[in-house]
Amino acid sequence: MAGKKKTTDHDLRAEILRLVQEPKYRPLDKIEIASALGYGVARRNEVRRALRDLEQEGEIARIRKNRYVLPDAADLVTGTLSVHEAGYAFLTNEKPGQSDLFIAAENTGTAMHGDRVVARIIRGAQFSRARTPRAEGRVIRILTRANETIVGTLQQTRNFFYVVPDDPRLVHNIYVQPSSINGRQPRLSDKVVVRLEAWESRHVNPEGKIIELLGPRAAPGVDILSIVRKYHLPVEFPDAVLEEASAIPETVTANAIDGREDLRGQFIVTIDPDDARDFDDAIHVEEIKGGWQLGVHIADVSAYVRPGSGLDREAQRRGNSVYLPDRVIPMLPERLSNGVCSLNPHVDRLTHSVFLQFDRNGRMRQSRFARTVIRSAHRLTYKKAFAILKNPARDELGERLQTAWKLAALLRKKRFEHGSLDLDMPEVKVVVDKKGKPIRFERVENDESHQLIEEFMLAANEAVARELKNRGIPTIYRVHENPEAERLGEFREFVLAHGIRVGDLTHRGEMQKLLAAIAGAAEEHPLKIALLKSLKRARYATTPLGHYGLAKTNYTHFTSPIRRYADLEVHRALAERDLPRRTLRAMPQLSAIADHISATERNAAEAEIDAVKMKKLEFFESQLEARNPQIFDAVVIDVRNYGLLVELPEILLTGLVHVSTLADDFYIFSTAQRRFIGRQRRRSFAVGNKLRVHVARVDQFKRQIDFAIADLRPVQNRPHRKRQK
């Protein structure tokens, strides 16, 4: 059998899987598997590599004495570990439709948050001790470490130094031996980057080596630099990429316009945030006989970024732009992102346009796609557009916007009638000074100006997805798969615990009723966050699996190619749909890109959330030192036996009012009523109560803020009257 014909990696993997799936298969090691498949000594390395790859993918698992089996046969589960700050964890099962595992803190071994691991089921869901029945497991093997380096703060005890990770989900401090870096010795409370060493035993803390000093924790810019290092965000573009970008003309040339549909005479506008620097999209709307004509014009980045070029490889590696409070880390160099690709007003720009016709009932009757050239007539901010929409039209701009809103409002109404869910979360922008210090917060409302653009972009994305799907052209879709009934059941129990009546949430209508019921309520924000955690995460895929949240069968991302690589790939697919010979990527390559940019998107989102949270903590820490600290409006969103969980609606930040700070009375916690009741004055605190609070404590390591109620006065002991003789 040593002369067995040469096989491909794919064939060999299929042979191994057939072998381990046989009913009479007994666990074999790599040598025994090679022998069973007829591979001689000279080809054992091929078998070893195939076994390693299959194990990494979770298709097979190693058990005692390095023997291989199907995971299910040995009650093994492969997945990514999500650790809670308290130490316990959940293992997200990689197999579709399979439940997650609960991992107790003592059963995580040396695995850390984000690691890809194999766990053995040690207790079935029917024997679970948790309120929500769930199978429990124990980590037996770490397949991939999530972090080779960790960012944290240097601390010291009498005998040793250690680093407290910035991420509270990394629950173990890391022992280090500080040594001079670039001529400087690390100091207490410095932010540092640590390279982890091999961690073999849970009975001792992990160890590492400091490889970079970021600076004192409170020094300007160190906080955002720590975010950049923590999430491995690329700050500089390679010189070769910058040289390639510099060769691109700063203006649109006559040759570039040749062959494009000329829209420079049309009344086209952009609407973006006040501080936007790159403009991906522009619109124009006309009322026509029997309905409307909508034009959505998107920056044609594909005209400048060619597949396989240095610019393309770097954009693909980054996956997307990242928006931090004091900076943008762009996907493309500034010469493109803020220059020739940005749809600035009164200059020629290359675009890819979607033309959609709607009837009076908002039904789409016709779609057309073309590569075009435009010249934007106005650059509007959301605030300016909102002001125009709220007043009678005074000029052509006002009339055009009013017409656009008529169509957008109709599309929005029909979308929700069709089952779309209102999952929009309010947003708070942190405004920082030149040194990066947070000075105030601005709440971003999803008003008519935002909704107008949102509806038109959704319509364009859906039309492009439908076109590519109907043509059978490989591309990348934006998918949001249906949630698991079990997760929705757990969320329903959470809602009921808040005293809100709710039906079967697997029915879309019941979900819409719930979202309407909590709109504007004190619990809206935390309940929506809990709902989003119960739903699957939207991602990129090469199969049009539909979008649950939007209730759309076909959906993709087309409208932001300056800041998202997915959109750039979709532009290329749409541009080549009519060519006799296409240069589109092969499906396996496209699938790998979809997985990669899904990961970079998640990483960017976590970095952005983390950076905003850090700036909020910094702002409230400064309040502790202020001579006249601010008083903030707060709403009670939950009541626990240890205190009140409150949210500051204008800042979208949650904190705790500890029961010990309720000094005006002795408060008793009522479990049935979920409220605190004062024994003497009978004042009570319950969900929905509005309070005025000031900051009492900030814990930078745990990322927690405690508040105190501003108008409480301690109980005065009544003086005893002297008894008359």
N, C-alpha and C positions, 0 to 999 in steps of 0.2 A: 504493500500500500504506500510505500515511501515514494513511489512514482506517481502519486495522485496528481491529476491535472491542476494547473495553477487556477486559483479561484480569486474573485474580487473580494474586497473587504466585506461588501454587502452580502455576497453569497456565503462567506464563512460565518458571519453573524447569524444568518438565517439557519445554517446548519446547526450551530450551537443551540439556538432557541428550540429547534425541532427536537434535538437530543434531550434537553432538560424538561421538555414538555411531554415526553413519552411516559405512559402510565407506569411502566416498570422501572423508570429511571431512579437510581440511588445517587446520593450526593457524591460527585467526583471532584478531584483536584485538577489543576490545569494539565498535568502530564497525562492523567487518565482520560481527560476529555480529548486531548490531542490524539491519543492512541485509539479511542473509540471512534473518532472521525477519520482515522487512517492517515494522520499526519505524522511524518517521521521526525527525528530529532532536529533535522535541519530547518524544519518549519514550525517549531514550537513557539518561536517568538511571535509569529503571526497569530497563533491561537492566544498567546498571552495578551497581545495588544487588543484583540477582539473581545476577550473576556473583560479586560480593563474598561474598554469603551462601553460595553453592555452594562457593567456594574455602575459606571458613572451615570448612565442614562436611567438607572433604576429598573432595567429589564430583568436582571438577575441579581442575586445577592450572595455574599460570602458568609458561610457559617463556620463552625468549629473546624480547625485544622485546614482552613483555607479551601473548603469545598464549596461548590457552587450549586445553588438551587433557585427555583422561582420564588420571589418574595412571598407570595401568598401561601406557598406550601410550608413555609417556616414561620408564619405569622409576622412577617417583616414588612415594614413600610418605609419607602424612600420619600424624602421631602425636605423642605426648608424649615429650619427652626425659627420660631418667633418667640423671643423671650420677653416676659413681663418684668417690670422693675423689681417685683417681689421675688423673682428667681424662678418661678414655674414657667412653663413654656407650652406652646402648641406646635405640633408638627403638621404643616400643610401637605396633605397627601397629593402626590403628583398625578395619581390616576383619576381621570374625570369621574365624577359621581361618587367618589369614595370620601368618607368622613375624615376629619382631622383627628389627630391623637392629642390627648392631654399628657404632658410630661411633667411630673412633679420635680421640684428643684433638685432633690437628691438623686433623680434619675437622668439628669442632663449630662452627667459625666463631665468631660472637659470640652463639651460643645459650647459654642457661643452664639449669640443672636446673629441670624442670617446664614449660619453654616448649613451646608447641605449634608444631611446625615441619613443613616439607616437606624430605625428603631424597631425593637421587638414588642409586640403587643403582650402586655403582662396581665391585663384585666379587661374583659369584654365590657361593652357599653351596658349590658344588663346587670353588671356587678359594680357599676360606677358609684362612687360616693358623692359625686358632684350633684348640684341642683339640676343641671342639664346633663342627662346621661351621655357619657362619651367614653369611648375606649381609652385606656391608659397605656402608656408605653415607656420603654427605657432605651436610651440611645446606646447602640452597641458599636457604631462605627461612624467616623467623620469622613465623608467623601471629599468635600471641598471646604476649605476655610473661606469665610466671607471677607475677612480682613487680614492682610499681612501686616498692615500698620494701623495704629490706633492713635487718635488725637486725644489729649487729656491735660490735666493740670498736675504739676509736680507738687507732692506733699511729703512731709517728713515726720517720722516718729523719733524716739530717742536713738534707736538702733539702725534704722534703715530708711531708704527713700522709696516712695511708691507713686504711681501715676493713677489718678482717678479719671476714668474715661469720660469724655463729654457726653457720650450716649448712655443714658441711665439704664438702657437695656443690656449693656455690657456690665454685668453685675459684679465682676471681680476686679479689684485693684491689681495693678501690674507692678511687681517689684523691679526696680532698676538700680544700676550703679552709675550715678552721674559722672560724666567725664567731659572735659573741655571740647567744645565744638566751635570751630573757626575762632579760636582764641578766647572764647567766653565760657565760663563755668555756669551751668544751669543754677537758677536760684529758686527758692520756695515760691510757689504760686505762678511760676512760668507756665505758659502753654507750650507743650512739646509734642513731637511726633515720635512714637515708639514703634520699633519693629519687633513683633512678637517672636519669641523663641519657641521651640517645641514644648508643648505642655502635655505631660504624660499622666499626671496624677491630680485628681480633684482635691486631694488632701492638702495640697500646697497651692499657693497662688501662682498664676502664670508669671513668667519673667520676660523681660524685654530689654532692648537697648535703645537709648535715645539717639535718634538720627538727625533731628532738626529742632532747633530752638525757634519758636515763633515770637516769643517776647512775653513781657509781663501781661497777666490776664486782663488788666484794666487799661492797658495802653491802646491808643487809637488804632483801629484797623486790625488788631490781633484777633478779635472775635470773628470777623468775616474771613480772615486768612485761615483760621482754624476750620471754618466750614469748608473752604476750598480744599484744604488738605484732607479733611475727614471724608469728603465725598469724591476725592480724586478728580476734581474738576480741572480741565485743561485751561490754563490762563494764557499762555503764549501760543501763537501760531508758528509752525516751523518756517524757517527762512525761505525754503523753496516754495511754500504755499503763498507767502507774502509776495514773493517775486512773480509768481504766476498771476496773482490778483492785480499787481501793479501794471501788468501788461495789458489789462483790459481797459478800454477807453472809458473816461469818466462821463462821457455823453453818448447818446445814441447816434450812431452813424447812419448815413443814407443807405449804405449797403445792408445794415441790419434791418432797416424798415422794409426793404424790398420784398415783395410777396406777401406782406401782412395786410390785414384789413385795417383801413385807416379810420380811427374813431376820434381823431383830434378835434373834430368840430362838434362833438357831443358834449352835453353838460354833465360831466362826471366829477364826483366828489369823493373824498376820503373822510372817514370819521374814526378817530382813534383816541386813546387816552391823552391827557394833557402833556405828559412827559414822554410820549412815544417818540422814538428816533428812527424807526424803520416802519414803512407803511407797505404792508403786503397787499391790501385789498382796496378796491374802489367800486362805486356803484353808480348806476343811473336807472331811473324808473320813469316810464311814460305811461299815461293812461291812453289806451287805444280802444277802438270800437270793440265792444264786448268784453273788455277786461284790461289787462296790464301787460306791458313788456318790461322785463327785468334784465339788466345787464350787470353781471358780476365780473370784474376785471382784476385778475390776480397777477402779481409780478412774475414775469417769465424768467425765473432763475435758471431754468434748464438751457436758456439761450447762452448763458455764460459759463455754467458749470457742467463740463462734459464728463460722461461716464468714464471712470478709470483715471481721470486726471488727479493731480495732487490735491487740488481744491475739493474734488469729489471724495477722495479717500478720507481727507481730514473732516469734511462735513459728516460723512457716514460714521466715522469714529466718535465724533461728538454727539451725533444723533439729534440734537436740539439745542436751542439757546437756553441759558439759565438766567433767571431774573432774581437778583439779590437786592436787598434794600439800598445799597450804595453803588451798585454797578450791574452791568449786563455782561455775561460771558457768552458771546455770540457764536452761532454755528458757522457763520461765514465771516471773513475779514471785513473790517469796517468799510473798505473801499466799495464792497458790494452791498453789505447789509444796510448801510446808511447812505450809500452813494447811488450808483447807476441802477441797482435793483429796486431801490425805494421809490414808491410812487409819490414823489414830491410834487407840489403844485406848480403849474405853469412851465413844466419842462416835458420833453418827449420821453416816454418810457415804454419798453416792450412788455406786453402783457399776454396772458392766455385768458380768453373770455368765454363765459357761459351765458348764453342768451335763452331766457325762459319766458314763455307766454302762458299767462293764467287767465281763466275766464272769470266772470263776476263772482262765482262761488269759491274762487281760490283753487280750482283744480288746474293742474298743469296740463296744457294742451300741446305744447311743442317745445323741443330743446334743440339747441344748436351750439357748436363749439368752434372756436377759431383762434388762431394766433393773431394778435392785434397790436396796434400802437395807439397810446392814448396821451392826452395832456390834461391832467386834473385841473379843474377850474377853481376848486376850493379845498383847503385843508381845514376840516372842522375837528374840534375836540368834542368829546361826549357832552361836556357842559354847554358848549355853544349850541350844539344840535338840540339838546334838551330845551334850552331857552327858546329856540326858534319854534320847536314843536308846540310849546305851551302858549304861544301867542299867535294872533292872526297873521297870515302871510302878508309881507310888505313888499316883496320883490320876487324875482324868479327863483332864487335859492329857497325862500320860504315856501313857495308854491310846490317846488320839486320835493322838498322834504315832507310836506303835508301829504302829497300824493304817495310818496314812498311809505309813509306810516300807515296809510289806508290799507295798502297791500300787506305790509308786515303784520299788522294787527289781525287781518283776516287769516293769514298763514299760521299765526300763533294760535288763534282760536281753533282752527281745524286740526292743528297738531295735537292739542290736548284732547280734543274730541276723539281723535284716533287712538288715544291711550298713552301719549307721551307723559312722562313723570316730571314734576317740577322739583328737580334735585339741585337747583342752583343754590349755592351757599353764599351768604354775604361775605364780603371781602373787606379787610382793613389794611390800608397801605401805611407803612411806617415812613414818616418823613424824617430824614437825617440831615445834619449840618455838614459842612465841608470835611470835618474830622470823622464823620460817620456816627456821631452821637445822635440818638433819637430825640427829637424835640417835640413831635406831636404825632397824632394818628388821624388818618382820613378814612372814613367809611365810604366804600364804593357801593353805590346803590345800583341795582339792576333795573334802571328806569327805561323809558321808551326809547331813548337814543341807543342804549345797549341792545335792547330787544330788537330794534329795527335791523341792526347789523347782524345780530345772531340769526334771525330768521332767514335772511338772504344768504348767509354763509351755509346754513343747514341745507337750504334748497339747492345750492350749487354743489355741495358735497354729495348729496343724494343723487342728483342728476348725473354727475360724473361716474359714480359707482354703478349706477344702472347701465350707463352706456358701455363701460368696460366689461361688466358682467355679461351683457347681452352679446357683445362682440367676442366673448371668450378670450379676452386679452389678459394674460397674467399681470397681477398688480398687487398692491398692499391695501387691504381694507382695514377700517376701524371697526372693531367688533366689541360687543358687550353682551356676553352670553347670559342666558336666563339664570336666575339665582337658584340655589338649592333649597328645596322645601324645608329641610331641617334648619337651615340658617334663618329662614324667614320665620319659622316657628319660634326659634329662640328670641328673635327680635320682637315678635308679637308678645311674648311673655314680659319682655322688658317694657314695652309700651303699656301693657295692662298694669304693671307694677307702679306706673306713674298715674294711675287712676283714669286712663283714657280708654274708652270703649273702642274696640277695633275688631273687624271681621277676619276672614281667611285671607291673608296677604298674598297667597299664591294667585289670587284673582286680581288682575290689574285694576279693576274698578274699585276694589277695597283699598288698594294701595293709594289710589288717587284720592279717595275719601279721607284717608288718614292724613295725607299731606295737606289737604285743604283744611282739615280740622285743627292742625297744629300751627298753621300759618299765623304768624304774629304772636303766638303764645310764648310764655316764658321758657318752655321746654323745647321750642322749635330747633334751636341750634344743636343742643346735645342729642336730641332724638334723630335729627338728620345725619349727624356724624355716626351714630350707632347704626342707622339704616345703611349708610354707605359701606360700613364695615361688614354688613350682612350680605351685601351684593358682591358679585364678582367684579374684578377690576377690569376696566376697559383696556384693550391692548390692540396690537397690530397683528394681522394674520393674512395669509394668502388665500383664505377661503372666506367668502361672504356669509358669515354666521349670523348677521343681523345685529341690531343694537337695541337691547332691552330698554334702557332708559329713555331713548328717543322714540321707541316703538317703530323703528324703521327696518325693513327687510334688507335694503341695500344702503350701505354708508361707507364713506371713506374720508380721508383728510386731503383736501386739495387747496385750501384757501390760505395757507401760511408757509410757503416754501422758503421764505427767508429764515424762518426760525425752526422748521421741522423737516427732517430728512424724508419722512414718509411722503409728505406733499410733493417733494421734488421728484421722487420715484413715480408718483401718480401722474405728474405733469408729463414725464417722459413717455409713459404708457399711452396717455391721451394724444400726445403730439404725433406718435408713430402709428396710430390705429389704422390709418389709410395707406400707409406705405407698403409696397409689395414685399420689401425685405426689411424686417425689423431687427433692431439691435438690442431687443429687450433681454433682460437677464433670465437665466434658467430658473425653474421653479425652486430647486433646492437652495440656490444662492439667494433668491428673493425671500424664501422662508427664513433663512439664517439672518438676513437683514431685518426682517420683521421682529424676530426674537430679540435681536441686539437693540433696536431702537425702542422696543417696549421696556427693556431694562434701563436704557439711558433716560427714558422719560420718568420712570419711577424714581431713579436716583436724583434727577433734577427736582422733581416735586418734593422729595424728602428734604433736599438741601434748602429749597426755598422756604418750606414750612419751618425748618430748624432755624434758619437765619432770622425769620420774623419773630419766632418765639424768643430767640436770644436777645433781639433788640427790645422786645417788650420787657424781658427780665431786667435788662440794663436800665430802661426807663424807670421802672418801679424801684430798683435799687437806689437810683439817684433821688427818688422821692423820700427815702428813709433819711437822707442827709439834708434834705431841704428844710429851710427855716419855717416855711409855711407850706407843708405838703398839701397836694390837691385832694379834694373830696370827689369821689366818683359815684355815679349812679350804678346800682347793681340790682340784679334780680335773683331770687333764690330758685335754683333749678333742681335741687335735691336736698333731702334732709336725712342725715345719718345720725347714729347715736353719739358720734364724736363732734358733730358740728354741722354747719350749713355750707353746702356747695353753692357758690354764687358765680354769676357771669356778669361781666361788664359789657353790656350790649354794644356800646360805641367802640369798644376795643376788641371785642370777641376774645376775651380772655377769662378763664375760669380760675377760681381760687377757693380757699377755705376760710370760713369764719369759725374758728375753733370754739367749742362750747365753753371753754375756760375764760374766753374773753367776754362772754355775756354776763357782765358784772352787775347789772341793775337788779338781778333777782336770782333765785335758785331755780334752774330750769329742769323740767322732767321731760324725757323723750317719750312720746307716745308712738309706739310701733304701728298701731292700727290706723291712727290719723296721719302718720308720717309728719309730725310736727313737734316742736318744743313748746312747752307751756310753762310760764312762770308761776311758781307756787304762791307768791304773795299778790302780785299785780295782775296775774292771769293774762299777761301779754303773751302772744303766741307767734311763732315763726313757722311758715309753711311754704310749700312750692308756690311760686308766683308772686310772693311778697316783694315789694320794691324797697330797697334799702339805700342808704348813703354810707359809703365806706371809705376808709383810708388804708394805705398799705401798712402792715404790721411787721412782716418778715419776708425775706426773699432767700430762698435756698438755690444757689446757682448750680450746685451739683445735682440735686434732685429735680431741678427745673420746676420748682413749686413756689407759689406766692400765697401768703396768709394775709387776710384782711381783718380789720376790726370795724364794728359799726360806729359811725361817727357821733350819733346823738344819744348814746347810752350813758346813764349816770348811775354810779354804784348806789345800792340800797343804803340808806342812812339808818343806823340802829336807833330806835326810838328811846329817848331817855326815860328811865323808870321814875314814876311819881313817888314821892315820899309819902308813906302812909301817915295820915293824921293821927295824932295821939288823942 
